[in-house]
Every structure is written in structure tokens, then in C-alpha cells.
Amino acid sequence: MKGKYDFLVFDMDNTITESCTQITDDMANTLNNLKEELVFITGTHSTEIKRMISSKLNRSHHILANIGTHHLFINKTIEKEIYKETLKEDEKKEIITALKKLKNTYNLKPLTYEKDQIQDRGSQITLSILGRTAPKEKKTSYDANKEKRKKFVKFLKKTIKKKTYEFGIGGTTSIDITRKGNNKGVALEKFIKKFDISKKKLIFFGDQLSPGGNDYPVIKTGIKCIKVKNPNETLEILKKLL
């Protein structure tokens, strides 16, 4: 028997796991034992989500990668692609050109390497300011209040004159850029419609639910949201559902 909710929906980085890190054994065991269906929605690429989450789950789950623009259903070793959107090459070029201008203006150098800082994820371009695989402690302390990235988003919006893109602040040092209308709220509305689910049967967990955060659009859908500070807090809540 399922409980009050049929679907538990999770952001990934800093919600159920640390950035670039596989979920802990304790988190995996808890997720595996929950009766509700599981959905993971994040700005991260599907390959990384499968490494960080799917590899440690022995149950079915949905992946909504790249801010929900790439939907996969995974049941143990079986994988089914529901849909996948992509940016056009000229859109990618426009975004990357603006990001390089931002980098030069603010002297944003990665601690790792170039491709680890600006990542082409197909339907999304992500700027990981210090590099996605930079040391955790450096990333955590870089922009905890998101003020730096809010300034960078304003710069990007002025640089790209056309209002055709969404800018989301995610993780610890990331800015996710997708085509206008692509955000976690829109993706979950699409998910709800496809599977004919009542919004009352979903609950969302995220750490970036304040304005400007890439979880914030979920609030506007009417889905119940729980703001968490870190994976440990999420784990405590989930254990109460068992």
C-alpha cells in the first residue's frame, strides 16, 4: 500500500547526494525500500545521473535530466527513453559565446579544465564556474548565498538580447541555460499530464526553492514542496515515510 503520495520527486545535487557523488548506501537502501514511485529531476546529464543514482537502485524510477528535457524510465537494467529535446547548433553557439564573454569579463577560471566548466548537455548548456569536478569544499564555499550567480545571470541576460532562454541557478556553482519554457515546473507539468497524475499525489524535495534557484519553478505548479539543506536532512524525512 502506498501512503499519502504516489510519487516522490527529487532534485539531485545537495538534495539526495553531494555534487558529483554517488548516493550513499544508506540513501540507496532507503530509496529502494520506499513504496512510492521515484522521480529525479536535475540539471545534470543522464549519464551522470545513472552513475550517481541508478547504479545503486534495484527498483524502477524516472529520470528527468537536463532540467526535465530528457526523460528516461529505468527498471533495474531496462532503460526506456520517453522523450529527448535538444538545442539547435546556433542556439548552443549563442549561449557559449555569451558564457565566454562572462568568463572574460569576470576572469572566471576553472579549477579543473575548460570542458568541465562549460558543458554541452544537448538540451542545456551548463556553466560550472569552478568546474563540475572541482573539490567539494571549494564549490560549497564559493557562492552559498547565490549572489555571485545572480549577478552573472543579469550579465548573461543583457548579453543575449533575445528573450529565448531560461537561466537557472543550481547545485553549488552552476548556471543552467535552456530554451525558454524549459524548467523543472514545466517538466513536471508535462510528467503529470502524460501519466494522468493528481498534483496532490506528488511531493517535491529540493535545496534551490528560493527565487532564482532552478527548483523555484516547481512552487508555481502547486505541487507540495519541501526545502532541504542537504542530503542528510532529506534522508531523515524519508526514513519517517518508511
C-alpha positions as CSV (number, residue, x, y, z in Angstrom):
1,M,0.0,0.0,0.0
2,K,1.3,3.4,-0.9
3,G,1.0,6.3,1.5
4,K,-0.4,9.8,1.1
5,Y,1.8,10.4,-2.0
6,D,2.2,8.2,-5.1
7,F,5.3,9.9,-6.4
8,L,8.3,11.4,-4.6
9,V,10.2,13.8,-6.8
10,F,13.8,14.8,-6.0
11,D,16.3,17.4,-7.1
12,M,19.8,15.7,-7.1
13,D,22.8,17.8,-6.0
14,N,22.7,18.8,-2.3
15,T,19.2,17.2,-2.0
16,I,19.8,13.4,-2.2
17,T,23.6,13.4,-2.8
18,E,26.6,15.7,-2.7
19,S,27.7,17.2,-6.0
20,C,29.3,14.7,-8.5
21,T,29.0,11.9,-5.8
22,Q,27.1,8.7,-5.8
23,I,24.2,8.4,-3.3
24,T,25.3,6.8,0.0
25,D,24.4,3.2,0.8
26,D,22.1,4.5,3.5
27,M,20.3,6.7,1.0
28,A,20.2,3.9,-1.6
29,N,18.7,1.4,0.9
30,T,16.1,4.0,2.0
31,L,15.1,4.8,-1.6
32,N,14.9,1.1,-2.5
33,N,12.5,0.5,0.4
34,L,10.1,3.3,-0.2
35,K,6.6,2.3,-1.5
36,E,6.2,5.5,-3.6
37,E,7.3,5.9,-7.2
38,L,10.6,7.8,-7.6
39,V,11.4,10.7,-9.9
40,F,14.7,12.5,-10.1
41,I,14.8,15.9,-11.9
42,T,18.0,17.8,-12.2
43,G,20.2,19.9,-14.5
44,T,22.7,17.1,-14.7
45,H,23.2,14.9,-17.8
46,S,21.5,11.5,-17.8
47,T,24.9,9.6,-17.9
48,E,25.9,11.2,-14.6
49,I,22.5,10.6,-13.0
50,K,22.7,6.9,-13.9
51,R,26.2,6.8,-12.3
52,M,25.2,8.7,-9.2
53,I,21.8,7.2,-8.6
54,S,20.6,4.4,-10.9
55,S,23.7,2.3,-10.4
56,K,22.7,1.9,-6.7
57,L,19.0,1.4,-7.1
58,N,17.4,-2.0,-7.6
59,R,13.9,-0.6,-8.4
60,S,12.2,1.3,-11.2
61,H,12.5,5.1,-11.3
62,H,12.1,8.1,-13.7
63,I,15.0,10.4,-14.6
64,L,14.2,13.9,-15.9
65,A,17.7,15.0,-16.9
66,N,18.8,18.5,-18.1
67,I,16.1,20.3,-16.2
68,G,13.5,17.8,-17.4
69,T,14.2,18.0,-21.2
70,H,15.4,14.3,-21.3
71,H,13.0,11.7,-19.8
72,L,14.2,8.1,-19.1
73,F,12.3,5.3,-17.3
74,I,14.7,2.8,-15.8
75,N,13.7,-0.5,-14.3
76,K,16.8,-2.2,-13.0
77,T,18.8,-2.9,-16.2
78,I,16.0,-2.0,-18.6
79,E,16.0,1.6,-19.9
80,K,13.3,3.3,-22.0
81,E,13.6,6.8,-23.4
82,I,10.3,8.7,-23.2
83,Y,11.5,11.9,-24.9
84,K,14.6,14.0,-25.6
85,E,14.8,17.6,-26.6
86,T,17.9,19.3,-28.0
87,L,19.1,22.9,-28.6
88,K,19.9,23.9,-32.2
89,E,23.6,24.4,-33.0
90,D,23.1,28.2,-33.5
91,E,21.4,28.4,-30.0
92,K,24.3,26.5,-28.5
93,K,26.8,28.8,-30.2
94,E,25.0,31.9,-29.0
95,I,24.9,30.7,-25.4
96,I,28.5,29.5,-25.3
97,T,29.7,32.8,-26.8
98,A,27.9,34.7,-24.0
99,L,29.4,32.4,-21.4
100,K,32.9,33.0,-22.7
101,K,32.2,36.8,-22.6
102,L,31.1,36.4,-19.0
103,K,34.2,34.4,-18.2
104,N,36.5,37.0,-19.7
105,T,34.7,39.9,-18.0
106,Y,34.8,38.4,-14.5
107,N,38.0,36.3,-15.0
108,L,36.2,33.1,-14.2
109,K,38.9,30.4,-14.5
110,P,38.0,26.7,-13.6
111,L,40.0,24.8,-11.0
112,T,39.8,21.8,-13.4
113,Y,39.6,22.2,-17.2
114,E,37.7,24.0,-19.9
115,K,35.1,21.3,-20.8
116,D,34.4,20.7,-17.1
117,Q,33.4,24.4,-16.8
118,I,31.2,24.9,-19.9
119,Q,29.2,21.7,-20.6
120,D,27.1,21.0,-23.6
121,R,24.4,18.7,-22.4
122,G,22.3,18.7,-25.6
123,S,19.2,20.4,-24.5
124,Q,21.0,22.6,-22.0
125,I,24.3,24.4,-21.6
126,T,25.7,24.5,-18.1
127,L,28.4,26.8,-16.6
128,S,30.0,25.1,-13.6
129,I,32.1,28.1,-12.6
130,L,34.9,26.2,-10.7
131,G,34.5,23.1,-12.8
132,R,31.9,20.4,-12.2
133,T,34.5,18.1,-10.7
134,A,36.3,20.8,-8.6
135,P,36.9,20.0,-4.9
136,K,33.7,19.9,-2.9
137,E,34.8,22.3,-0.2
138,K,35.8,24.9,-2.8
139,K,32.5,24.6,-4.6
140,T,30.4,24.8,-1.3
141,S,32.1,28.0,-0.1
142,Y,32.1,29.8,-3.5
143,D,28.6,31.2,-3.7
144,A,26.5,29.8,-0.8
145,N,24.0,32.7,-1.0
146,K,23.8,32.6,-4.8
147,E,24.6,36.4,-5.1
148,K,27.5,35.9,-7.5
149,R,25.5,33.8,-9.8
150,K,22.5,36.2,-9.7
151,K,24.9,38.9,-10.9
152,F,26.2,36.6,-13.6
153,V,22.7,35.8,-14.8
154,K,21.9,39.5,-15.1
155,F,25.0,39.9,-17.2
156,L,24.0,37.0,-19.5
157,K,20.5,38.3,-20.0
158,K,22.0,41.7,-21.1
159,T,24.5,39.9,-23.4
160,I,21.9,37.7,-25.0
161,K,19.4,40.3,-26.2
162,K,16.7,37.7,-27.3
163,K,14.5,36.6,-24.5
164,T,14.5,33.0,-25.7
165,Y,16.3,31.3,-22.8
166,E,15.8,30.2,-19.2
167,F,18.6,30.8,-16.7
168,G,18.5,28.6,-13.6
169,I,20.9,28.6,-10.6
170,G,21.6,25.1,-9.5
171,G,24.0,23.0,-7.4
172,T,26.8,24.9,-5.7
173,T,28.4,26.8,-8.6
174,S,26.2,26.1,-11.7
175,I,24.1,28.2,-14.0
176,D,21.8,26.1,-16.3
177,I,20.7,27.6,-19.6
178,T,17.8,26.0,-21.6
179,R,15.4,27.2,-24.2
180,K,12.6,29.4,-22.9
181,G,9.8,27.4,-21.3
182,N,12.1,24.6,-20.2
183,N,12.3,24.4,-16.4
184,K,11.5,21.9,-13.6
185,G,8.0,23.2,-13.2
186,V,7.2,22.9,-16.9
187,A,8.8,19.4,-17.0
188,L,6.7,18.2,-14.0
189,E,3.5,19.6,-15.5
190,K,4.3,17.5,-18.6
191,F,5.0,14.5,-16.5
192,I,1.7,14.9,-14.6
193,K,-0.2,15.2,-17.9
194,K,1.4,12.2,-19.5
195,F,0.7,9.9,-16.6
196,D,-2.6,11.5,-15.6
197,I,-1.5,12.1,-12.0
198,S,-3.1,14.4,-9.5
199,K,-0.8,17.1,-8.2
200,K,-1.9,16.2,-4.7
201,K,-0.2,12.8,-5.2
202,L,3.3,14.3,-5.7
203,I,5.7,15.9,-3.3
204,F,9.0,17.6,-4.4
205,F,12.3,17.8,-2.4
206,G,14.8,20.5,-3.4
207,D,17.5,22.8,-2.0
208,Q,17.1,25.6,-4.5
209,L,13.5,26.6,-3.9
210,S,14.1,30.3,-3.4
211,P,13.6,32.8,-6.3
212,G,16.3,32.3,-8.9
213,G,17.0,28.7,-7.9
214,N,16.3,26.1,-10.5
215,D,13.9,24.3,-8.2
216,Y,11.8,27.5,-7.7
217,P,9.5,27.0,-10.8
218,V,8.1,23.8,-9.1
219,I,6.5,26.0,-6.4
220,K,4.4,27.7,-9.1
221,T,2.9,24.4,-10.2
222,G,1.0,23.9,-6.9
223,I,2.9,20.7,-6.1
224,K,3.8,20.5,-2.5
225,C,7.5,21.3,-2.0
226,I,9.9,20.5,0.9
227,K,13.0,22.6,1.1
228,V,16.0,20.8,2.4
229,K,19.5,21.9,3.3
230,N,21.4,18.8,2.4
231,P,21.1,15.0,1.8
232,N,21.2,14.2,5.5
233,E,18.0,16.2,6.1
234,T,16.3,14.5,3.1
235,L,17.3,11.1,4.5
236,E,15.8,11.9,7.9
237,I,12.5,12.9,6.3
238,L,12.4,9.8,4.0
239,K,13.1,7.4,6.9
240,K,9.9,8.7,8.5
241,L,8.0,7.6,5.4
242,L,9.1,4.0,5.7
